[in-house]
Amino acid sequence: MAELGVAVVGFGLAGEVFHAPLIAAQERMRVAAVVTSSAERAERARAAYPGVRVVDTVEALFAEPDGIDLAVIATPNSTHAALAIQALDAGLPVVVDKPFALTADEGLEVIAAAEAAGLALSVFQNRRWDSDFLTLRRLIEAGELGEVRRFESRFERWRPVSKGSWREVGEATDGAGILYDLGSHLVDQALNLFGPAVEVYCELDCRRTEVRADDDAFIALTHDSGVRSHLWMSAVTPRLGPRMRVLGSESGYLTFGLDPQEDALRAGRRPDDGKPWGTVDPENWGSLGTPDDTHPVPSEAGDYPAFYAQMAAALLDDAPVPVDPNDAVETLQVLEEARRSAAGE
């Protein structure tokens, strides 16, 4: 069986916790190289992936790309577009962590570079494989809700004091802040389910004194399909709302709590450890119905491994990439419009 050598560029939270374990669990991929300037992270990479090539700069990697079939850009947001283009110039297909770029125009430049090079390009919108999202898609496709009228979706945390990471204390102009961190997921899910947005409204706030970028946001979308999406993202929510409330003409779907895959990855698990992956216990299933008739709905298992399985198929079998980068550009256009709305423009 053909095996793809994958270079993980950046070995912070995204690279070490999300990308590398999912790549290593994919039978047609291996973690062949890691780029990190941190000696501590380099040692962890060598321990986790014996035989991995570790370099401290992307220039060193791209100067000698032998044995590398795919580059994964898992660096701070402000570097995504430039590094993706560098990887493409080196002859490598690319996966870019979300957000794809800082602006839609930057994203279009990366797409143009991939098309000119004839190389595959995708964006890691892993929340398309969340348990609740997959369950909702199943219910919609089965007609269980009737005509969907309103989609309410939240990623909320209670973190009254920031952890000091660049995502929280960096500048919004560098891609820090909750709008780009969690809004990238929420908007992508809404557009993926209900189509293009024709109206965007946003409230954007910075609540904590030590934080320079937004940490509390609300977006309202009106989709061309007529569905209205209300999306909340916050680091300062002392009482968490439902993860999703979806209202249709026949019934509604309500679910609380987050997909279990992130916690599993943060705990050091891998999808190939022989234990059930992405499953939700029955007591945490969502419910479907009306005030007079409500019943629990079995949750689909979350499936982050599907992203890299589909990426392997794209490179080895000429299948479509798992996420069309043009979708990510559309998400960036909404986020840019959201920021303009919040500024009163």
SERO-4910 file (N, C-alpha, C, O; in steps of 0.05 Angstrom, whole numbers):
BEGIN
 pado doro    nc1    nc2    nc3   cac1   cac2   cac3    cc1    cc2    cc3    oc1    oc2    oc3
  Met    A     17    -24      0      0      0      0     18     25      0     37     27     15
  Ala    A     11     44    -17     26     69    -18     23     84      8      1     85     20
  Glu    A     44     97     17     44    113     42     54    141     36     76    144     24
  Leu    A     40    160     46     47    188     41     63    199     65     55    196     88
  Gly    A     86    211     59    102    225     79     91    253     84     89    268     65
  Val    A     84    259    108     71    285    114     90    302    132    100    292    152
  Ala    A     93    327    125    108    346    141     88    363    156     71    376    144
  Val    A     91    364    182     74    381    199     91    407    205    110    406    220
  Val    A     82    429    194     96    454    197     84    469    221     62    480    219
  Gly    A     98    469    243     87    480    268     79    457    286     64    440    278
  Phe    A     89    458    311     84    435    329     74    446    356     81    437    378
  Gly    A     56    466    354     42    476    378     17    460    381     16    437    375
  Leu    A     -4    473    392    -29    459    398    -40    446    373    -47    423    373
  Ala    A    -42    462    351    -54    451    326    -38    428    315    -49    406    309
  Gly    A    -12    432    312      5    411    300      8    386    317      6    364    307
  Glu    A     14    390    343     20    367    360     -4    353    369     -5    328    370
  Val    A    -26    367    376    -49    355    388    -70    346    368    -82    325    371
  Phe    A    -74    362    346    -94    355    327    -83    341    302    -90    318    297
  His    A    -65    354    288    -57    343    262    -40    317    264    -47    297    252
  Ala    A    -18    318    279      0    296    278    -13    269    287     -8    249    274
  Pro    A    -29    269    309    -41    243    316    -61    233    295    -62    209    291
  Leu    A    -75    251    282    -94    242    262    -79    232    237    -88    212    225
  Ile    A    -57    244    230    -41    235    208    -30    208    214    -31    190    197
  Ala    A    -18    205    238     -6    179    245    -26    156    246    -18    133    242
  Ala    A    -51    163    252    -71    142    253    -82    134    226    -96    114    224
  Gln    A    -75    149    206    -85    143    178    -66    123    166    -42    128    164
  Glu    A    -76    100    157    -59     78    149    -43     85    123    -23     71    117
  Arg    A    -52    105    108    -37    112     84    -20    137     87    -12    148     68
  Met    A    -15    145    112      2    168    118     20    162    141     15    144    157
  Arg    A     42    178    143     59    177    166     70    205    171     72    221    152
  Val    A     76    211    196     89    237    202    118    234    195    133    222    210
  Ala    A    126    246    173    153    242    163    172    265    172    196    262    174
  Ala    A    160    289    177    177    312    184    160    331    202    136    332    199
  Val    A    174    345    219    162    365    236    180    390    235    204    388    237
  Val    A    167    413    233    182    438    234    175    452    260    152    459    265
  Thr    A    195    456    277    191    471    302    218    483    311    239    470    308
  Ser    A    217    507    321    242    520    331    245    514    361    265    523    373
  Ser    A    227    500    373    228    494    402    242    467    406    234    447    395
  Ala    A    264    468    422    279    443    428    261    423    443    263    399    439
  Glu    A    245    434    461    227    416    477    207    402    459    202    378    462
  Arg    A    194    417    441    175    405    423    188    386    403    177    366    396
  Ala    A    213    392    395    227    375    377    232    347    390    229    327    377
  Glu    A    239    347    416    243    322    430    216    307    433    216    282    430
  Arg    A    195    321    437    169    307    439    161    295    412    150    273    411
  Ala    A    167    309    391    161    298    364    177    273    359    167    253    348
  Arg    A    203    273    366    220    250    361    210    226    378    211    203    369
  Ala    A    201    232    402    191    210    420    165    198    410    161    174    411
  Ala    A    148    216    399    122    206    390    123    193    363    107    175    358
  Tyr    A    142    201    346    142    191    318    171    183    311    185    198    298
  Pro    A    179    160    320    207    151    316    215    153    286    200    145    268
  Gly    A    238    163    282    248    166    255    240    192    241    248    197    218
  Val    A    224    208    254    215    233    242    238    252    238    257    253    254
  Arg    A    238    266    216    258    287    211    248    313    223    226    322    217
  Val    A    264    325    240    257    350    254    276    372    244    300    369    246
  Val    A    265    393    234    280    417    226    269    441    240    246    442    248
  Asp    A    286    462    242    277    485    257    267    508    240    257    529    250
  Thr    A    268    505    213    257    526    195    243    513    171    250    491    163
  Val    A    224    527    160    211    518    136    230    518    113    228    502     94
  Glu    A    249    537    113    268    538     91    284    512     89    290    502     67
  Ala    A    292    501    112    306    476    113    289    453    102    300    436     87
  Leu    A    264    453    108    246    432     98    242    435     68    245    415     54
  Phe    A    235    459     59    228    462     31    253    461     12    250    455    -11
  Ala    A    276    465     24    301    462      8    307    433      1    319    427    -19
  Glu    A    297    415     18    301    386     14    275    372     20    273    359     40
  Pro    A    256    373      1    230    361      6    228    332     -1    206    321     -1
  Asp    A    250    318     -6    250    290    -12    236    274     10    241    279     34
  Gly    A    218    256      3    204    240     22    180    253     33    166    241     50
  Ile    A    174    277     24    150    292     34    130    293     11    136    302    -11
  Asp    A    106    285     17     84    284     -4     62    304      3     44    309    -14
  Leu    A     63    316     27     41    334     36     53    351     58     66    341     76
  Ala    A     47    377     56     54    396     78     29    405     92     10    413     79
  Val    A     29    404    118      7    413    135     16    438    149     35    438    165
  Ile    A      2    461    144      9    486    156     -7    490    182    -31    495    181
  Ala    A      7    487    205     -6    489    231      8    509    248     13    505    272
  Thr    A     14    532    237     29    554    249      9    576    257    -15    573    251
  Pro    A     18    597    271      0    620    277    -14    630    252     -3    629    230
  Asn    A    -38    640    256    -56    647    234    -44    666    213    -49    664    189
  Ser    A    -28    686    223    -17    706    205      2    695    185      8    709    165
  Thr    A     12    671    189     32    659    171     20    639    151     34    629    134
  His    A     -6    633    154    -17    611    139    -14    614    108     -4    596     95
  Ala    A    -22    637     98    -22    641     69      6    640     58     11    626     38
  Ala    A     24    655     70     51    656     60     65    629     60     78    621     41
  Leu    A     62    614     82     74    587     83     61    568     64     75    550     53
  Ala    A     35    570     60     22    552     41     33    557     13     38    537     -2
  Ile    A     37    582      6     48    588    -21     77    578    -23     85    568    -44
  Gln    A     93    580     -1    120    570     -1    120    540     -6    136    529    -21
  Ala    A    102    526      8    100    497      5     93    489    -24    104    471    -35
  Leu    A     74    504    -35     65    498    -63     88    504    -82     92    489   -101
  Asp    A    103    525    -77    126    531    -94    147    510    -93    163    506   -111
  Ala    A    148    495    -70    167    473    -66    157    447    -79    170    427    -77
  Gly    A    133    448    -91    122    425   -104    105    407    -87    101    384    -93
  Leu    A     96    417    -64     81    401    -45     51    408    -44     44    431    -42
  Pro    A     34    387    -44      6    392    -38      4    403     -9     22    398      7
  Val    A    -18    416     -2    -19    430     23    -47    426     37    -68    427     24
  Val    A    -46    423     63    -69    426     81    -62    450     98    -41    452    110
  Val    A    -81    469    101    -78    492    118    -98    491    141   -121    486    136
  Asp    A    -88    495    165   -106    496    188   -124    520    185   -117    539    172
  Lys    A   -147    519    198   -165    542    197   -154    564    216   -140    557    236
  Pro    A   -159    590    211   -171    601    187   -151    599    164   -127    601    168
  Phe    A   -162    594    140   -146    590    116   -125    612    112   -102    607    105
  Ala    A   -133    637    117   -116    660    114   -127    683    131   -147    679    144
  Leu    A   -115    706    130   -125    729    145   -147    743    130   -165    755    142
  Thr    A   -147    742    104   -167    755     87   -176    736     65   -161    717     58
  Ala    A   -199    742     54   -208    726     31   -189    730      7   -184    711     -8
  Asp    A   -178    754      3   -160    759    -19   -135    742    -16   -125    731    -36
  Glu    A   -124    739      8   -101    722     13   -108    693      6    -92    679     -6
  Gly    A   -132    684     14   -140    657      8   -142    652    -22   -134    631    -31
  Leu    A   -152    672    -37   -153    669    -66   -125    667    -78   -121    653    -98
  Glu    A   -106    681    -66    -78    680    -76    -67    651    -73    -53    641    -90
  Val    A    -74    639    -50    -64    612    -45    -77    592    -65    -64    575    -76
  Ile    A   -103    596    -70   -117    579    -89   -105    582   -116   -101    562   -131
  Ala    A    -99    606   -124    -87    611   -151    -60    598   -153    -53    587   -174
  Ala    A    -44    598   -131    -18    586   -132    -21    555   -134     -5    543   -148
  Ala    A    -41    544   -121    -45    515   -122    -54    507   -150    -45    487   -161
  Glu    A    -72    523   -162    -81    516   -189    -59    519   -209    -57    503   -228
  Ala    A    -42    539   -206    -20    543   -225      0    520   -223     12    512   -243
  Ala    A      4    510   -198     23    488   -194     10    460   -200     25    440   -202
  Gly    A    -16    459   -203    -30    434   -207    -29    416   -182    -26    391   -185
  Leu    A    -30    428   -158    -27    413   -133    -52    415   -117    -67    434   -118
  Ala    A    -57    394   -101    -81    393    -83    -78    412    -60    -56    416    -50
  Leu    A   -100    424    -52   -101    443    -30   -127    439    -15   -149    438    -27
  Ser    A   -126    438     11   -150    435     27   -146    451     53   -124    459     60
  Val    A   -168    454     68   -168    469     93   -179    452    115   -200    439    111
  Phe    A   -166    451    138   -174    434    160   -197    445    176   -194    457    197
  Gln    A   -221    441    165   -246    449    178   -257    424    192   -277    413    184
  Asn    A   -243    416    213   -249    390    226   -276    389    239   -287    367    243
  Arg    A   -288    412    245   -314    411    259   -337    402    241   -359    398    250
  Arg    A   -331    398    215   -351    386    198   -355    356    205   -374    343    197
  Trp    A   -336    346    220   -337    318    229   -342    315    259   -336    295    271
  Asp    A   -354    336    271   -363    335    298   -388    317    300   -404    315    281
  Ser    A   -392    304    322   -415    287    327   -441    302    323   -459    292    309
  Asp    A   -444    325    335   -469    340    334   -475    349    306   -498    349    297
  Phe    A   -454    358    291   -458    367    264   -467    344    246   -485    347    230
  Leu    A   -454    321    248   -461    298    232   -489    288    239   -504    280    221
  Thr    A   -497    290    264   -524    282    273   -544    301    261   -565    292    250
  Leu    A   -539    327    263   -558    346    251   -560    343    221   -583    344    211
  Arg    A   -539    338    207   -540    334    179   -558    310    172   -574    310    154
  Arg    A   -555    289    188   -571    265    184   -601    271    188   -618    262    172
  Leu    A   -607    286    208   -635    293    214   -647    311    192   -670    307    184
  Ile    A   -631    330    182   -641    347    161   -646    331    136   -667    334    123
  Glu    A   -626    315    128   -629    299    104   -652    279    105   -664    273     84
  Ala    A   -659    270    129   -681    252    133   -708    266    135   -729    253    136
  Gly    A   -708    293    135   -732    308    137   -745    309    164   -768    315    167
  Glu    A   -729    302    185   -740    300    212   -749    327    223   -766    328    241
  Leu    A   -737    349    214   -744    375    225   -764    390    208   -774    411    216
  Gly    A   -770    379    185   -786    394    165   -769    415    152   -745    410    147
  Glu    A   -780    439    147   -764    461    135   -749    475    158   -761    486    176
  Val    A   -722    475    156   -707    488    177   -710    518    174   -707    530    152
  Arg    A   -716    531    197   -720    560    196   -698    576    211   -691    598    203
  Arg    A   -689    564    233   -669    578    249   -648    558    259   -654    536    269
  Phe    A   -623    566    257   -600    550    267   -585    566    288   -574    587    281
  Glu    A   -585    556    312   -570    569    334   -547    551    342   -551    527    347
  Ser    A   -523    563    343   -499    546    347   -479    562    365   -476    586    361
  Arg    A   -467    548    384   -449    562    403   -423    546    407   -423    522    409
  Phe    A   -402    561    410   -377    551    422   -371    571    445   -361    593    439
  Glu    A   -376    563    469   -373    581    492   -355    569    513   -355    544    517
  Arg    A   -340    586    527   -322    577    548   -325    596    572   -334    619    568
  Trp    A   -317    587    595   -314    606    618   -285    607    625   -274    590    638
  Arg    A   -272    628    615   -243    633    620   -239    662    627   -230    678    611
  Pro    A   -246    670    652   -246    698    659   -218    710    658   -215    735    656
  Val    A   -197    694    661   -170    703    658   -157    687    635   -158    662    635
  Ser    A   -146    701    616   -135    687    592   -111    670    600    -98    675    620
  Lys    A   -105    650    583    -81    634    587    -56    646    575    -34    636    579
  Gly    A    -59    669    562    -36    683    552    -26    674    524     -4    683    516
  Ser    A    -41    657    511    -32    647    485    -36    669    464    -51    688    468
  Trp    A    -22    667    441    -25    687    420    -53    689    410    -62    710    401
  Arg    A    -68    667    411    -96    668    402   -113    687    418   -133    698    408
  Glu    A   -105    691    443   -121    709    461   -109    737    464   -123    756    462
  Val    A    -82    738    467    -71    765    473    -58    778    449    -48    800    451
  Gly    A    -59    765    426    -48    777    402    -67    797    390    -89    802    401
  Glu    A    -59    810    369    -75    830    356    -95    817    336    -88    797    323
  Ala    A   -118    829    333   -138    819    314   -127    820    286   -134    804    269
  Thr    A   -110    840    280    -99    843    253    -80    820    246    -73    815    223
  Asp    A    -71    805    267    -54    781    262    -70    755    264    -58    734    264
  Gly    A    -96    758    264   -113    734    265   -119    723    292   -130    701    295
  Ala    A   -111    738    313   -119    730    340   -148    737    345   -160    752    330
  Gly    A   -158    728    367   -186    734    375   -205    711    369   -199    693    353
  Ile    A   -228    712    382   -246    690    381   -262    689    354   -272    668    347
  Leu    A   -264    712    341   -279    712    315   -265    693    295   -279    678    282
  Tyr    A   -239    695    293   -224    678    274   -220    650    286   -218    630    271
  Asp    A   -217    648    312   -211    622    325   -236    603    323   -235    582    311
  Leu    A   -258    612    335   -282    595    336   -302    603    315   -317    586    305
  Gly    A   -302    628    307   -320    637    286   -315    622    260   -333    618    244
  Ser    A   -289    615    255   -283    600    230   -298    574    229   -307    566    207
  His    A   -302    561    252   -317    536    253   -347    541    250   -360    528    234
  Leu    A   -357    560    266   -386    564    267   -397    573    240   -417    564    231
  Val    A   -383    592    227   -392    602    202   -390    580    180   -408    577    164
  Asp    A   -368    565    180   -365    544    161   -387    523    163   -398    515    143
  Gln    A   -394    516    188   -416    497    192   -442    508    181   -457    494    167
  Ala    A   -448    533    187   -473    545    178   -475    546    148   -495    539    136
  Leu    A   -453    555    135   -453    557    106   -455    530     93   -468    526     72
  Asn    A   -441    510    105   -441    483     94   -469    471     95   -477    455     77
  Leu    A   -484    477    116   -511    466    118   -532    481    102   -550    469     90
  Phe    A   -530    508    102   -553    524     92   -546    542     69   -564    557     60
  Gly    A   -522    542     59   -515    557     35   -506    585     41   -503    593     64
  Pro    A   -502    601     20   -490    627     22   -506    646     40   -530    644     42
  Ala    A   -491    665     53   -504    685     69   -508    711     52   -489    719     38
  Val    A   -531    723     54   -536    748     39   -537    772     58   -535    794     49
  Glu    A   -539    767     84   -538    788    104   -521    779    127   -523    756    136
  Val    A   -504    797    138   -487    791    161   -489    813    181   -486    837    174
  Tyr    A   -494    806    206   -494    825    228   -476    814    250   -476    790    254
  Cys    A   -461    831    263   -442    821    283   -440    841    307   -440    865    304
  Glu    A   -437    829    331   -430    844    355   -403    832    364   -400    808    367
  Leu    A   -383    849    369   -356    841    374   -345    857    398   -345    881    397
  Asp    A   -336    842    419   -327    856    443   -301    844    454   -295    820    449
  Cys    A   -287    860    468   -263    851    483   -269    856    512   -268    879    522
  Arg    A   -274    835    527   -284    837    555   -262    837    576   -265    849    597
  Arg    A   -240    824    570   -219    820    591   -197    841    586   -188    846    564
  Thr    A   -188    853    608   -170    876    606   -142    868    594   -129    884    581
  Glu    A   -134    843    598   -107    835    589   -108    825    560    -87    819    549
  Val    A   -131    825    547   -134    815    520   -138    838    501   -153    857    506
  Arg    A   -124    836    478   -125    858    459   -144    853    436   -154    872    423
  Ala    A   -150    827    431   -169    820    409   -196    813    421   -199    811    445
  Asp    A   -215    808    403   -242    802    412   -243    775    426   -229    756    419
  Asp    A   -259    774    448   -262    749    463   -292    742    467   -298    723    482
  Asp    A   -310    758    455   -338    753    458   -352    764    433   -350    787    426
  Ala    A   -366    746    419   -378    754    393   -404    740    387   -409    718    397
  Phe    A   -420    753    371   -446    742    361   -448    750    332   -444    772    324
  Ile    A   -456    730    316   -460    735    287   -488    725    280   -496    703    288
  Ala    A   -503    741    265   -529    733    254   -526    733    224   -518    753    211
  Leu    A   -533    710    212   -532    707    183   -561    703    172   -576    688    184
  Thr    A   -567    715    150   -590    708    134   -580    694    109   -566    706     93
  His    A   -588    669    106   -578    654     83   -596    658     59   -620    665     62
  Asp    A   -585    655     35   -601    657     11   -624    637     11   -644    642     -2
  Ser    A   -621    615     26   -642    595     28   -665    604     45   -686    591     46
  Gly    A   -661    626     60   -682    636     78   -677    628    107   -689    640    125
  Val    A   -659    609    112   -652    602    140   -637    625    153   -622    639    141
  Arg    A   -643    628    179   -628    648    195   -610    633    214   -619    615    229
  Ser    A   -584    640    215   -565    628    233   -557    648    254   -550    671    248
  His    A   -558    640    280   -548    657    302   -525    642    314   -528    619    324
  Leu    A   -502    654    315   -477    641    323   -464    656    345   -458    680    343
  Trp    A   -458    642    367   -445    655    390   -418    642    394   -415    618    391
  Met    A   -398    658    400   -371    649    407   -361    666    430   -361    691    427
  Ser    A   -352    654    451   -344    670    475   -325    655    493   -327    631    496
  Ala    A   -306    670    505   -289    659    525   -298    668    553   -285    660    573
  Val    A   -319    683    555   -327    695    581   -356    689    587   -371    708    594
  Thr    A   -364    664    584   -392    657    588   -395    640    614   -388    616    613
  Pro    A   -405    652    636   -406    637    661   -428    615    661   -426    596    677
  Arg    A   -448    618    645   -469    597    642   -471    590    612   -480    607    596
  Leu    A   -463    566    605   -462    558    577   -489    552    566   -506    539    580
  Gly    A   -494    560    542   -519    554    528   -518    527    514   -497    514    515
  Pro    A   -539    519    500   -538    494    485   -518    496    463   -514    517    451
  Arg    A   -506    474    457   -487    473    434   -502    480    408   -492    496    392
  Met    A   -525    468    404   -542    474    381   -571    473    388   -580    456    404
  Arg    A   -586    492    377   -615    491    377   -624    497    349   -618    518    338
  Val    A   -637    478    337   -645    480    309   -675    477    306   -686    457    315
  Leu    A   -688    498    295   -717    499    295   -727    496    267   -720    510    248
  Gly    A   -745    476    263   -757    471    237   -787    474    238   -798    480    259
  Ser    A   -800    469    216   -829    472    214   -843    449    228   -867    451    234
  Glu    A   -829    426    232   -842    403    243   -831    396    271   -847    387    288
  Ser    A   -806    401    276   -794    395    303   -768    410    306   -758    423    287
  Gly    A   -757    408    330   -732    421    335   -712    402    347   -719    381    359
  Tyr    A   -686    408    343   -664    392    354   -649    408    374   -641    431    368
  Leu    A   -643    397    397   -629    411    419   -607    392    430   -613    369    436
  Thr    A   -583    403    432   -561    387    442   -542    404    458   -538    428    452
  Phe    A   -531    393    480   -512    407    497   -485    393    497   -483    370    490
  Gly    A   -465    409    504   -438    397    507   -424    395    480   -436    396    459
  Leu    A   -397    391    482   -380    391    458   -374    362    449   -375    343    465
  Asp    A   -369    359    424   -359    334    413   -335    324    429   -319    341    438
  Pro    A   -333    298    434   -312    288    452   -284    286    440   -265    280    454
  Gln    A   -281    290    414   -256    284    401   -233    303    410   -210    294    413
  Glu    A   -239    329    414   -218    347    422   -207    339    449   -182    338    453
  Asp    A   -225    333    468   -215    324    495   -198    299    493   -179    296    507
  Ala    A   -206    280    475   -191    255    472   -163    261    461   -144    250    471
  Leu    A   -162    279    441   -135    286    430   -118    300    451    -94    295    452
  Arg    A   -130    318    466   -115    333    486   -105    314    508    -84    320    520
  Ala    A   -119    293    513   -111    273    533    -90    254    522    -80    237    537
  Gly    A    -82    257    497    -61    240    486    -71    216    471    -54    199    463
  Arg    A    -97    213    467   -107    190    453   -103    193    423   -100    216    413
  Arg    A   -103    170    408   -103    170    379   -126    153    370   -134    134    383
  Pro    A   -137    159    346   -160    144    336   -155    115    331   -173     99    330
  Asp    A   -129    107    329   -122     79    323   -114     64    348    -99     45    346
  Asp    A   -123     73    372   -114     60    397   -131     36    404   -127     24    425
  Gly    A   -149     28    386   -165      4    391   -190      8    408   -205    -11    412
  Lys    A   -195     33    417   -218     39    433   -238     54    416   -230     66    396
  Pro    A   -264     54    423   -284     70    408   -275     99    405   -265    111    425
  Trp    A   -279    110    382   -271    138    377   -295    155    370   -311    148    353
  Gly    A   -297    178    383   -317    198    376   -345    192    385   -364    206    377
  Thr    A   -348    171    401   -375    163    409   -386    180    431   -370    190    447
  Val    A   -412    184    432   -425    200    452   -442    182    470   -459    167    459
  Asp    A   -439    184    496   -455    167    514   -484    175    512   -491    198    507
  Pro    A   -503    155    515   -531    161    511   -542    184    529   -559    198    520
  Glu    A   -530    187    553   -540    209    570   -533    236    559   -544    256    568
  Asn    A   -515    237    539   -508    263    527   -519    266    499   -512    286    485
  Trp    A   -537    248    490   -549    252    464   -567    277    464   -577    285    485
  Gly    A   -571    288    441   -590    310    438   -618    300    437   -623    276    438
  Ser    A   -637    318    436   -665    311    435   -679    324    411   -670    345    401
  Leu    A   -700    311    402   -715    319    378   -744    320    385   -754    302    399
  Gly    A   -759    340    375   -788    340    379   -800    367    383   -789    387    373
  Thr    A   -823    367    396   -838    390    402   -845    389    432   -839    369    445
  Pro    A   -857    411    444   -863    410    472   -880    386    481   -878    377    503
  Asp    A   -896    375    463   -913    353    470   -901    325    463   -912    305    472
  Asp    A   -879    325    449   -868    299    441   -838    302    435   -830    309    413
  Thr    A   -822    297    456   -793    300    453   -780    273    461   -788    260    480
  His    A   -760    266    445   -746    241    451   -716    243    444   -709    259    427
  Pro    A   -699    228    458   -671    229    452   -664    218    424   -678    201    414
  Val    A   -643    229    412   -635    221    386   -606    211    387   -588    225    396
  Pro    A   -602    185    379   -574    175    380   -555    193    364   -562    201    342
  Ser    A   -532    198    376   -512    215    363   -495    199    344   -486    177    351
  Glu    A   -489    210    321   -469    199    304   -441    201    318   -436    219    333
  Ala    A   -424    182    313   -397    183    323   -382    205    309   -383    207    284
  Gly    A   -367    222    323   -350    241    311   -328    228    295   -320    206    302
  Asp    A   -318    241    274   -300    227    256   -279    245    244   -277    248    220
  Tyr    A   -262    258    262   -240    274    251   -221    258    233   -210    269    214
  Pro    A   -217    232    238   -199    216    220   -208    217    191   -192    212    173
  Ala    A   -234    222    186   -244    222    159   -230    244    142   -227    241    118
  Phe    A   -222    266    155   -209    287    139   -184    276    126   -181    279    101
  Tyr    A   -166    264    141   -141    255    129   -144    230    112   -129    225     94
  Ala    A   -165    214    118   -171    192    100   -179    202     72   -171    192     52
  Gln    A   -195    224     72   -203    236     47   -180    250     33   -178    251      8
  Met    A   -162    262     49   -139    275     37   -120    255     24   -109    259      3
  Ala    A   -117    232     37   -101    210     25   -113    201     -1    -99    196    -20
  Ala    A   -140    198     -1   -154    190    -25   -150    211    -47   -148    204    -71
  Ala    A   -150    236    -40   -146    257    -60   -119    255    -73   -116    259    -97
  Leu    A    -99    249    -58    -71    248    -68    -65    222    -82    -50    221   -101
  Leu    A    -77    200    -72    -70    173    -83    -90    163   -103    -83    147   -120
  Asp    A   -115    171   -101   -136    160   -117   -150    181   -135   -170    174   -148
  Asp    A   -140    205   -135   -152    227   -151   -180    233   -142   -197    241   -159
  Ala    A   -186    230   -116   -213    237   -105   -213    267    -98   -192    279    -97
  Pro    A   -237    278    -93   -238    306    -85   -225    310    -58   -224    292    -41
  Val    A   -214    334    -53   -203    341    -27   -226    342     -7   -249    347    -14
  Pro    A   -220    338     19   -242    337     39   -256    364     43   -280    364     48
  Val    A   -242    386     40   -255    413     43   -245    429     19   -221    434     16
  Asp    A   -263    439      3   -257    456    -19   -246    483     -8   -260    496      8
  Pro    A   -222    492    -16   -212    517     -5   -230    541    -12   -229    562      2
  Asn    A   -245    539    -33   -264    561    -39   -285    564    -18   -295    586    -13
  Asp    A   -292    542     -4   -310    544     19   -298    561     41   -311    577     53
  Ala    A   -272    557     45   -258    572     66   -256    602     59   -257    619     77
  Val    A   -254    608     33   -254    636     25   -281    648     31   -283    671     40
  Glu    A   -302    634     25   -329    643     31   -333    649     61   -345    669     69
  Thr    A   -322    632     78   -322    636    107   -307    662    114   -317    677    130
  Leu    A   -284    666    102   -269    690    107   -284    715     99   -282    735    112
  Gln    A   -298    713     76   -314    736     67   -335    744     88   -340    767     93
  Val    A   -347    723    100   -367    728    121   -354    740    146   -365    759    157
  Leu    A   -331    730    154   -318    740    177   -309    769    173   -310    785    192
  Glu    A   -300    776    149   -292    803    143   -317    821    144   -315    844    155
  Glu    A   -339    812    133   -363    828    134   -373    831    163   -384    852    170
  Ala    A   -370    810    179   -377    811    207   -362    832    222   -373    848    237
  Arg    A   -336    834    217   -320    854    230   -328    882    221   -329    901    237
  Arg    A   -335    885    196   -344    912    186   -371    919    199   -376    942    207
  Ser    A   -388    899    202   -414    904    215   -410    913    244   -423    932    253
  Ala    A   -392    899    258   -388    906    286   -376    934    289   -380    948    309
  Ala    A   -361    943    269   -349    969    269   -369    991    260   -362   1015    260
  Gly    A   -393    983    252   -413   1002    243   -409   1011    215   -420   1032    207
  Glu    A   -393    997    199   -388   1005    172   -410    996    153   -409   1001    129
***
